[in-house]
Amino acid sequence: MFPNRKPTIFEMSVYDFVGNVPVGKVTTYGHVAKCLGRGTARSVGTALSKNPFAPEVPCHRVVRADGSLGGFNGHTEGPEMDRKRSMLLEEKVVFRPDGRVAPECITTL
């Protein structure tokens, strides 16, 4: 998405943190910001939308606080969101009937 741009220190801290989210689990944008001690849920989402290290940095494992998917690859709807959901399903993340991630799959590392 931003091929000729070096990630900022904040973005790298987000990528480092998200790299520790285990398969089958997700965390939230806000939790990442809180654990880093800086930024906001929105700034974490923005950093992840620019993730040049996917899929090694599993940005698909970060969701909104309410368990909804949020965004993926710079999109908040359409095929990329279907792709995010499919990736999580492949990792055995459980979804509630309303489409949100089941609370037992949300980790606070």
N, C-alpha and C positions, 0 to 999 in steps of 0.2 A: 504494500500500500504506500509506503514511504521509503523506496529502495535506496536512496542516496543520503540517508539521514542516520546518524549515529544515535542510539537510544540515550536518553538522559539518565542521570544517576537515579532519579526516582523511578523511571521505567525499569531500569535494571533491577532495582530492589523489588519491584512488583514481580518481575519475571522469576527472580530467585525464589521468592516466597511461593508463588504459584507452582513452581516446579516440585514442591514438596507435598502437594495435594495428592493423596493416594488414589489409585484406580478404584472405581466404585464409590467414590465420595466426591462431594463438591464443597466449596466454601462460598462465602458471599463477598461481594465487592466491598461492603462496609467493614467486614471482618479483616480483610486484607489491609485496608487503610488503618484500622485500629491497631493491628499487630505491628505495622510498620511505624506507628507513632507519627504519621504524617499523611497528608492528602485526604481525600474524601472518596466516598464510593464512586462518585462520578469521575474523579481523576484516575482512579484505578481502572475503571471501564475504558476510559480514553487511552490509557497506557496499553491495555490489553488489545484494543482495536488496532494498535500499531505493532503488535507482537511480530517481530521478524524471525522468531525462533520456533514457531509452531511447526510441527506438533510436539517437539521436544519440551517446550514450555506449554503445558496443557491448559491453555486459556479457556477451553470449553468446560473446564471444571469449576468455573466461577459463575455464580448466579445471583439474582436479586435476593434481598433479605426475606421476601415472601415466598421464595422457592421458584418463582417464575424465571424463565431463562435469561432475560435481559437482552444481551446482544451477542453477536459472534461475527468475527472478521469484518467489523465495521458496519454490520447490518443489524436491524432490530426486527425484521420480518422477512418473509420469503424463503427461498431455498437454503440460504445460509443458516437460518434458524432450524430448518428441518435437519440440516446436516449436524448441527450442534446436538439436537435431541437424539439423533441416530448414534452419534459417537458416545453419548452418555448411556444410551440403552445397550450398546455393545459392551460397555464397561460394567454392566449390571446395576446401574443407578436405577432406583425405583421411582416411578412417577405416581402421583395421586390421580384419581379420576379427573380432576380439574386441570391436569396438565402440569402441575407444579411438582418439583422434586419433593419426595417424601422426607419428612424431618429427620428420620434415622440415617439418611444419606448425606446430611449436611454436617461437616466436621468443623471443629474450631481449633484443629491442630494443637 
